[in-house]
Amino acid sequence: MITVGTPKRISATGLVTTSSAKLLGVLCNSSAAGTITLDDSFDGASGAPFANAIPMVAGAYLPIPATVAKALFCTIGGAADVTFFVA
């Protein structure tokens, strides 16, 4: 079981990883009605996100044990600054 990962901080919609990866979780650094939607794709257009409109709460860590085969794309709704931990 992987318990540590590389941090990747984002504050706008875009790619978290550009290849397959193991997602451990996400830390919300700040949020103003922020949400995240996660997709195993390069552009978020798969039509089948594996996590949809998760509310972000500043200071909260959310474990998300998932593997992506292609890439990890995050769509941010509202405003949020988040750090993903991936391996």
C-alpha positions as CSV (number, residue, x, y, z in Angstrom):
1,M,0.0,0.0,0.0
2,I,1.3,3.4,-1.0
3,T,1.1,5.9,1.8
4,V,3.1,8.9,0.5
5,G,2.9,10.8,-2.8
6,T,4.2,13.8,-4.7
7,P,2.3,17.0,-4.1
8,K,0.8,18.9,-7.1
9,R,-0.9,22.2,-6.3
10,I,-3.4,23.7,-8.6
11,S,-5.9,26.6,-8.4
12,A,-7.4,26.4,-11.9
13,T,-9.0,23.7,-14.1
14,G,-6.4,21.5,-15.7
15,L,-4.2,18.4,-15.7
16,V,-2.9,17.1,-12.4
17,T,-0.9,14.3,-14.1
18,T,-0.1,13.6,-17.7
19,S,0.1,9.8,-17.4
20,S,-1.2,7.0,-15.3
21,A,-1.0,7.5,-11.6
22,K,-2.2,6.5,-8.2
23,L,-4.2,9.3,-6.5
24,L,-3.9,9.2,-2.7
25,G,-6.0,12.3,-1.8
26,V,-6.4,16.0,-2.0
27,L,-5.8,18.9,0.5
28,C,-7.9,22.0,0.2
29,N,-5.7,25.0,0.9
30,S,-8.5,27.6,0.4
31,S,-12.0,27.6,-1.1
32,A,-14.8,30.0,-1.9
33,A,-17.7,27.7,-2.7
34,G,-15.1,25.5,-4.5
35,T,-15.8,22.0,-5.9
36,I,-13.6,19.6,-7.8
37,T,-14.6,17.1,-10.5
38,L,-12.1,14.4,-11.4
39,D,-11.7,12.6,-14.7
40,D,-9.4,9.9,-16.1
41,S,-8.6,11.9,-19.3
42,F,-6.4,14.6,-20.8
43,D,-9.2,17.2,-21.1
44,G,-12.1,16.4,-18.8
45,A,-14.3,15.5,-21.7
46,S,-14.7,11.7,-21.1
47,G,-18.3,12.3,-20.0
48,A,-17.7,9.9,-17.1
49,P,-16.0,11.6,-14.2
50,F,-15.2,9.3,-11.3
51,A,-15.7,12.0,-8.7
52,N,-18.2,14.8,-9.4
53,A,-18.6,18.2,-7.8
54,I,-16.9,17.3,-4.5
55,P,-17.2,20.3,-2.1
56,M,-13.8,21.7,-1.0
57,V,-13.5,22.9,2.6
58,A,-10.4,24.9,3.5
59,G,-7.9,22.9,5.7
60,A,-9.6,19.6,5.0
61,Y,-7.8,16.5,3.5
62,L,-9.9,14.1,1.5
63,P,-8.5,10.6,0.9
64,I,-9.3,9.5,-2.7
65,P,-7.7,6.1,-3.3
66,A,-8.0,5.8,-7.1
67,T,-5.8,4.8,-10.0
68,V,-6.1,6.7,-13.4
69,A,-5.0,4.9,-16.6
70,K,-4.6,7.9,-18.9
71,A,-4.2,11.1,-16.9
72,L,-5.8,13.0,-14.0
73,F,-7.8,16.0,-15.0
74,C,-9.4,18.3,-12.4
75,T,-12.3,20.7,-13.1
76,I,-12.6,23.4,-10.4
77,G,-16.0,24.9,-9.9
78,G,-16.2,28.2,-7.9
79,A,-12.7,29.0,-6.5
80,A,-10.4,26.6,-4.8
81,D,-6.7,26.1,-4.3
82,V,-5.9,22.4,-3.8
83,T,-2.9,20.1,-3.4
84,F,-3.2,16.6,-4.9
85,F,-1.0,13.8,-3.6
86,V,-0.2,11.3,-6.4
87,A,2.2,8.3,-6.8
